[in-house]
């Protein structure tokens, strides 16, 4: 597996682990729902195995999210990350979005100055 594929696999695995934990499921419970072994879930979450598209659809059904959410949240592409931020911002009221944007602007400014 290429270095880039390893990175993608790890990111997808972390996203699946995030959603699994958010749902309050153990690896064993998730494995039962998918009718696979516990070790398969562990390998996916560690990024050793990248799940197929049909398997991602199954995960999304269990997690009550869009299949794309599993990919967008784990993507390192700027466009995908911007889309994920938009998704998050749409969950809060406008006054809170203004606050979030102010915090992000300050954080970006701080980090940009730190890199110089």
C-alpha positions as CSV (number, residue, x, y, z in Angstrom):
1,X,0.0,0.0,0.0
2,X,1.4,3.4,-0.9
3,X,2.2,6.0,1.7
4,X,-0.8,8.2,0.6
5,X,-3.1,5.2,0.8
6,X,-1.8,4.4,4.3
7,X,-2.6,8.0,5.3
8,X,-6.1,7.9,3.8
9,X,-6.8,4.5,5.5
10,X,-5.7,5.8,8.8
11,X,-7.9,9.0,8.5
12,X,-10.9,6.9,7.5
13,X,-10.3,4.5,10.3
14,X,-10.1,7.4,12.8
15,X,-13.4,8.8,11.5
16,X,-15.1,5.4,11.8
17,X,-13.8,5.1,15.4
18,X,-15.1,8.6,16.1
19,X,-18.6,7.8,14.8
20,X,-18.6,4.4,16.6
21,X,-17.7,6.0,19.9
22,X,-20.2,8.8,19.4
23,X,-22.9,6.1,18.9
24,X,-21.7,4.5,22.1
25,X,-20.8,1.2,20.4
26,X,-17.9,-1.1,21.2
27,X,-15.9,-2.6,18.3
28,X,-17.6,-5.9,19.1
29,X,-21.1,-4.4,18.9
30,X,-20.2,-2.7,15.6
31,X,-18.8,-6.0,14.3
32,X,-22.0,-7.8,15.2
33,X,-24.1,-5.3,13.3
34,X,-21.9,-5.7,10.2
35,X,-21.7,-9.5,10.7
36,X,-17.9,-9.4,10.7
37,X,-15.2,-10.2,13.2
38,X,-14.0,-7.8,15.9
39,X,-10.5,-7.9,14.5
40,X,-11.8,-6.6,11.1
41,X,-13.2,-3.5,12.9
42,X,-9.9,-3.0,14.7
43,X,-7.9,-3.3,11.4
44,X,-10.3,-0.8,9.8
45,X,-10.0,1.7,12.7
46,X,-6.2,1.4,12.7
47,X,-6.1,2.0,8.9
48,X,-4.6,-1.4,8.1
49,X,-7.6,-2.1,5.9
50,X,-9.5,0.5,3.9
51,X,-13.2,-0.4,3.8
52,X,-14.9,-0.8,0.4
53,X,-17.6,1.6,-0.8
54,X,-20.4,-0.9,0.0
55,X,-18.9,-1.3,3.5
56,X,-18.8,2.5,3.9
57,X,-22.5,2.6,3.1
58,X,-23.1,0.1,5.8
59,X,-21.2,2.2,8.3
60,X,-23.1,5.3,7.3
61,X,-26.4,3.4,7.8
62,X,-25.4,2.4,11.3
63,X,-24.0,5.8,12.2
64,X,-27.0,7.6,10.7
65,X,-24.8,9.8,8.6
66,X,-24.1,10.3,4.9
67,X,-21.5,8.0,3.3
68,X,-19.8,11.2,2.1
69,X,-19.5,12.3,5.8
70,X,-17.1,9.4,6.5
71,X,-14.9,10.5,3.6
72,X,-15.1,14.3,4.0
73,X,-14.4,14.3,7.7
74,X,-11.3,12.2,7.1
75,X,-10.1,14.0,4.0
76,X,-7.0,16.2,4.0
77,X,-8.2,18.1,0.9
78,X,-8.8,21.8,1.6
79,X,-12.1,21.7,-0.3
80,X,-13.4,18.8,1.7
81,X,-12.3,20.4,5.0
82,X,-14.1,23.6,4.1
83,X,-17.2,21.6,3.3
84,X,-17.0,19.8,6.7
85,X,-16.6,23.2,8.4
86,X,-19.7,24.4,6.6
87,X,-21.6,21.3,7.7
88,X,-20.6,22.0,11.3
89,X,-21.5,25.7,11.1
90,X,-24.9,24.9,9.8
91,X,-25.7,23.1,13.1
92,X,-25.5,26.3,15.2
93,X,-27.4,29.5,15.3
94,X,-26.0,32.6,13.5
95,X,-24.7,34.4,16.6
96,X,-22.7,31.3,17.5
97,X,-21.3,31.1,13.9
98,X,-20.0,34.6,14.3
99,X,-18.2,33.7,17.5
100,X,-16.8,30.5,15.9
101,X,-15.5,32.5,12.9
102,X,-13.8,35.0,15.2
103,X,-12.1,32.2,17.1
104,X,-11.0,30.5,13.9
105,X,-9.7,33.8,12.5
106,X,-7.6,34.4,15.6
107,X,-6.3,30.8,15.6
108,X,-5.3,31.0,11.9
109,X,-3.6,34.4,12.5
110,X,-1.7,33.0,15.5
111,X,-0.6,29.9,13.7
112,X,0.3,31.8,10.5
113,X,2.5,34.1,12.6
114,X,4.1,31.2,14.4
115,X,5.2,29.6,11.1
116,X,7.1,32.7,9.9
